[in-house]
Amino acid sequence: ALQTIYSTFMKGHFDRLSFKATVQESVSGVIKAALSLHSNVVGSFRKTASNFHYEFNIRHMSGVFAGLLAAKPTEFADAEKLVLLWIHESERVYGDRLVCVADLKKYRSLAGELSKKMFGKFNFQKYFQDKNPEPLVFAPF
């Protein structure tokens, strides 16, 4: 059901604004990756007394998609950049809520493994390496 809902939003946005074909083709993979990462985060980071804010729900996933729906065809001419935007939005939504370094490392490991599995043709390891990872930043200016 969520696949259908987010596919409708994403495909409508990317078709209506006439993104390049390579970008439009990557949209379904980004949706699957986002849903999978959300499921992994929900399963890995449980709410406890010390981490009472570790409650991830559909509102958080919607935040990831809201960031993806802000993409413009002039700024996202290739599929790799769209996937990087998904990684960035996911880290802002999920990673920024994690309170200890061990949890953040675990999250980055989950995201790194998933991006490698789903988008193996791109080299994203530089963003997930343990020592001196390259920062991944998107800004609206």
Secondary structure as GFF3:
##gff-version 3
##sequence-region A 1 141
A	DSSP	alpha_helix	2	16	.	.	.	ID=ss1
A	DSSP	alpha_helix	21	44	.	.	.	ID=ss2
A	DSSP	alpha_helix	58	68	.	.	.	ID=ss3
A	DSSP	alpha_helix	79	93	.	.	.	ID=ss4
A	DSSP	three_ten_helix	95	97	.	.	.	ID=ss5
A	DSSP	alpha_helix	101	118	.	.	.	ID=ss6
A	DSSP	alpha_helix	125	128	.	.	.	ID=ss7
###
